């Protein structure tokens, strides 16, 4: 089966799934469930063939559509109460009906809390790592504590920080900054210390100054480690902001919306907020990955 044949095969199977769901909006019979499983298997086979023939986003997109449709069918067949797990269609409806509120919440969570905390934590972690590498005393005295403190769950610190700093967005930005700070410190220190000794000796034999060694050798060596740390910190930043909001907020934020919606048994709205948070995290991660490709075009990992 060629690429286009696999695409057509997957498309027909997915369309059959959609038609079966549309024919039974809230009640799915046993026969329909069997047909849904069959068409799902057909779609999975088609997607696997597409994945062999291409390396773009199509396999991931088709898999996502298949997962959503299968979840919709199973939740309807087993009559799972919407107050427990809403169907994807209910979540989509809630997303459309509360889009203005969720956009305001997303602005608070991402721009004011996650982004500010992410930038602050990354800059502080980078400066701290540079200080540690330049001083043997600081490296031996502070780096072990940084490694230990990085293992403290942010859930344990969040209520203390919210209570101490206040319910406004700066307290969540501080939480995010802490979650970002430690991965950056550990990874950048490792990168700065992973310089090839032969290259270092060669530059010293040429009489290179400390600044030249840093700019031409240490910084390029540490740059991949820095971007790895930033990609690790992206989901942690959103998690830190949302966790902080669940312990106290002033009326906006995705974490606040999730907590309030669960308390009101509006699980479709809560899941809609989770979807928005996931989309923001993916887009933020994609932005960091694009910057990595832009600044690491010379690195071997970018040529694979």
C-alpha distance (Angstrom), angle and dihedral (degrees) to the residues before:
residue distance angle dihedral
X1 . . .
X2 3.80 . .
X3 3.78 128.1 .
X4 3.81 96.2 -93.1
X5 3.79 91.6 42.9
X6 3.80 89.9 52.7
X7 3.79 90.5 48.6
X8 3.81 91.9 51.3
X9 3.82 91.0 45.1
X10 3.82 91.8 51.7
X11 3.80 92.3 44.1
X12 3.83 93.1 52.3
X13 3.81 92.0 47.9
X14 3.81 92.7 48.9
X15 3.81 92.0 46.3
X16 3.81 89.1 51.4
X17 3.80 88.6 53.3
X18 3.80 91.4 50.8
X19 3.80 91.7 48.2
X20 3.81 91.5 49.8
X21 3.79 91.6 51.4
X22 3.79 92.8 46.4
X23 3.80 90.9 51.5
X24 3.81 91.5 57.6
X25 3.81 107.0 34.2
X26 3.79 98.5 178.0
X27 3.82 107.0 1.5
X28 3.79 124.9 55.3
X29 3.79 120.6 -170.9
X30 3.80 126.0 -141.7
X31 3.81 92.4 -106.6
X32 3.78 90.7 51.9
X33 3.79 90.6 50.4
X34 3.81 90.7 53.7
X35 3.78 90.0 50.0
X36 3.80 89.7 48.3
X37 3.81 90.7 53.1
X38 3.81 90.5 48.7
X39 3.78 93.3 49.5
X40 3.80 89.9 44.9
X41 3.80 89.9 54.2
X42 3.79 89.9 48.5
X43 3.80 90.6 50.0
X44 3.81 91.1 48.6
X45 3.81 90.8 52.2
X46 3.79 90.5 49.2
X47 3.80 92.1 48.0
X48 3.81 91.1 51.2
X49 3.80 89.6 53.7
X50 3.80 90.6 49.1
X51 3.81 89.8 50.1
X52 3.81 90.2 55.4
X53 3.78 92.4 51.8
X54 3.80 100.3 43.8
X55 3.81 140.7 31.4
X56 3.81 98.7 -157.5
X57 3.80 131.3 99.8
X58 3.83 97.1 -79.3
X59 3.84 97.7 93.9
X60 3.81 91.4 49.7
X61 3.81 91.6 46.8
X62 3.81 93.4 49.0
X63 3.81 91.2 46.7
X64 3.81 90.2 51.6
X65 3.81 92.1 50.8
X66 3.81 91.0 47.6
X67 3.82 91.8 50.0
X68 3.81 92.9 49.6
X69 3.81 93.3 48.5
X70 3.79 93.3 46.2
X71 3.81 91.3 48.8
X72 3.81 90.0 50.5
X73 3.81 91.9 51.1
X74 3.81 96.2 46.9
X75 3.80 94.7 46.7
X76 3.80 90.1 51.8
X77 3.80 94.6 45.2
X78 3.80 94.8 50.3
X79 3.83 90.0 41.1
X80 3.79 93.6 -130.0
X81 3.83 107.3 -171.2
X82 3.83 112.5 -107.0
X83 3.79 87.1 -132.7
X84 3.81 88.0 64.8
X85 3.81 105.4 36.2
X86 3.82 117.1 -4.6
X87 3.78 119.9 -148.7
X88 3.82 118.5 -107.1
X89 3.82 88.9 -109.1
X90 3.82 90.6 57.3
X91 3.79 90.3 47.8
X92 3.81 89.6 51.0
X93 3.81 90.9 50.4
X94 3.81 90.8 49.6
X95 3.79 89.8 48.0
X96 3.80 91.3 55.5
X97 3.80 95.6 43.4
X98 3.83 94.6 49.3
X99 3.79 99.7 34.2
X100 3.81 95.2 120.4
X101 3.79 92.3 51.5
X102 3.80 92.4 44.9
X103 3.80 91.8 49.1
X104 3.80 90.2 54.1
X105 3.79 89.9 47.0
X106 3.80 90.7 48.5
X107 3.81 91.0 52.4
X108 3.80 91.1 52.7
X109 3.80 94.7 45.4
X110 3.79 99.2 41.5
X111 3.81 108.3 29.2
X112 3.80 102.6 30.9
X113 3.79 99.1 33.1
X114 3.81 115.0 17.1
X115 3.81 99.5 34.3
X116 3.81 96.3 41.9
X117 3.79 91.4 45.5
X118 3.81 92.1 44.2
X119 3.80 93.7 53.4
X120 3.80 93.1 42.6
X121 3.80 93.9 47.3
X122 3.81 93.2 45.5
X123 3.82 93.8 49.4
X124 3.81 92.6 45.3
X125 3.81 91.4 46.8
X126 3.81 92.0 49.0
X127 3.82 93.0 50.0
X128 3.80 91.5 45.5
X129 3.81 91.2 50.2
X130 3.81 91.6 50.2
X131 3.81 90.1 50.7
X132 3.80 92.0 49.6
X133 3.81 93.8 50.5
X134 3.81 92.6 49.7
X135 3.81 93.1 52.0
X136 3.80 123.8 52.8
X137 3.79 89.4 -163.7
X138 3.81 93.2 55.4
X139 3.78 91.3 45.1
X140 3.79 93.7 54.4
X141 3.80 94.5 37.2
X142 3.81 103.7 42.2
X143 3.81 109.7 21.2
X144 3.84 94.5 70.6
X145 3.81 89.9 52.6
X146 3.79 91.0 48.8
X147 3.80 89.4 53.8
X148 3.81 91.6 49.1
X149 3.81 94.6 46.0
X150 3.80 91.0 49.6
X151 3.81 88.4 65.9
X152 3.84 93.5 58.7
X153 3.84 107.8 108.1
X154 3.77 111.7 -114.7
X155 3.81 88.2 -140.7
X156 3.80 87.7 68.3
X157 3.80 93.6 50.8
X158 3.81 98.9 39.8
X159 3.84 99.4 76.9
X160 3.81 91.2 46.0
X161 3.80 93.2 50.3
X162 3.81 93.3 45.0
X163 3.79 90.8 49.9
X164 3.82 92.6 46.2
X165 3.81 101.1 42.2
X166 3.80 99.4 29.9
X167 3.78 141.8 -110.6
X168 3.81 95.5 -73.7
X169 3.80 123.1 101.2
X170 3.86 97.0 -91.8
X171 3.81 90.7 73.4
X172 3.82 90.4 56.9
X173 3.81 90.9 45.0
X174 3.81 88.5 55.6
X175 3.81 90.0 50.2
X176 3.80 90.0 51.2
X177 3.80 91.2 46.3
X178 3.80 90.9 55.0
X179 3.80 92.9 49.4
X180 3.82 90.9 50.4
X181 3.82 96.9 40.7
X182 3.80 100.1 67.9
X183 3.83 100.1 47.5
X184 3.81 89.1 50.0
X185 3.81 92.9 49.3
X186 3.80 95.7 48.3
X187 3.81 95.8 44.0
X188 3.81 97.2 43.0
X189 3.81 92.0 48.6
X190 3.79 89.4 50.5
X191 3.80 90.4 48.7
X192 3.80 94.7 48.6
X193 3.80 90.4 49.5
X194 3.81 95.4 47.5
X195 3.80 94.4 75.5
X196 3.80 114.6 138.2
X197 3.84 106.2 -104.2
X198 3.81 91.8 -144.2
X199 3.80 91.7 54.8
X200 3.80 90.3 46.7
X201 3.81 91.9 51.2
X202 3.80 90.3 47.6
X203 3.81 93.0 54.0
X204 3.80 91.2 46.7
X205 3.79 90.7 50.0
X206 3.80 87.8 56.1
X207 3.79 89.3 54.7
X208 3.81 95.7 -111.0
X209 3.78 115.9 173.2
X210 3.79 124.0 -123.5
X211 3.79 90.8 -102.3
X212 3.80 92.0 51.8
X213 3.80 91.4 49.2
X214 3.77 89.9 51.3
X215 3.82 96.9 46.2
X216 3.80 97.7 40.9
X217 3.81 101.7 34.4
X218 3.79 118.0 9.7
X219 3.82 98.4 42.2
X220 3.84 95.5 49.2
X221 3.80 89.8 46.5
X222 3.81 92.2 50.6
X223 3.81 96.0 43.7
X224 3.85 96.0 83.1
X225 3.81 89.2 49.4
X226 3.81 90.1 51.0
X227 3.80 92.9 52.8
X228 3.80 90.9 46.9
X229 3.80 88.2 54.0
X230 3.81 91.8 48.6
X231 3.80 92.0 50.6
X232 3.79 89.6 50.3
X233 3.81 90.0 48.5
X234 3.83 96.5 50.9
X235 3.83 97.0 78.1
X236 3.80 90.3 36.1
X237 3.80 89.5 57.1
X238 3.81 93.1 55.1
X239 3.80 91.2 43.5
X240 3.80 91.4 50.7
X241 3.80 93.0 49.8
X242 3.81 93.8 47.3
X243 3.81 93.5 45.1
X244 3.80 90.3 49.9
X245 3.80 91.4 51.7
X246 3.79 92.1 53.6
X247 3.82 88.6 61.9
X248 3.79 93.6 51.2
X249 3.80 140.4 -27.5
X250 3.79 139.8 164.7
X251 3.80 99.0 -116.3
X252 3.80 105.5 -66.8
X253 3.78 138.7 69.0
X254 3.79 135.0 86.6
X255 3.80 93.1 -100.6
X256 3.79 90.3 50.4
X257 3.83 90.1 48.4
X258 3.80 92.2 50.6
X259 3.81 92.7 49.5
X260 3.82 93.8 46.4
X261 3.81 93.4 45.4
X262 3.80 93.1 50.0
X263 3.80 89.6 49.8
X264 3.82 89.0 53.8
X265 3.83 93.2 44.4
X266 3.81 89.3 -115.8
X267 3.78 93.6 138.5
X268 3.79 93.4 159.7
X269 3.81 89.8 61.6
X270 3.81 90.6 45.5
X271 3.80 91.0 52.7
X272 3.81 90.2 45.9
X273 3.81 88.5 56.3
X274 3.82 89.4 48.7
X275 3.81 89.6 52.1
X276 3.81 90.8 51.5
X277 3.81 91.0 49.0
X278 3.81 90.7 49.7
X279 3.81 92.2 50.2
X280 3.81 91.1 49.8
X281 3.81 90.8 49.5
X282 3.81 92.0 50.0
X283 3.80 92.6 48.1
X284 3.80 91.8 47.1
X285 3.81 90.7 48.8
X286 3.80 89.4 48.9
X287 3.81 90.9 52.1
X288 3.81 91.6 52.5
X289 3.82 89.8 47.5
X290 3.81 90.6 51.7
X291 3.80 90.5 51.1
X292 3.80 88.9 48.9
X293 3.81 90.8 53.9
X294 3.79 90.2 46.8
X295 3.81 96.0 52.1
X296 3.82 99.1 32.8
X297 3.80 101.0 49.1
X298 3.81 87.8 126.3
X299 3.83 94.5 54.6
X300 3.80 120.1 102.1
X301 3.82 93.0 -127.9
X302 3.83 90.2 62.7
X303 3.80 92.3 56.4
X304 3.80 96.2 57.9
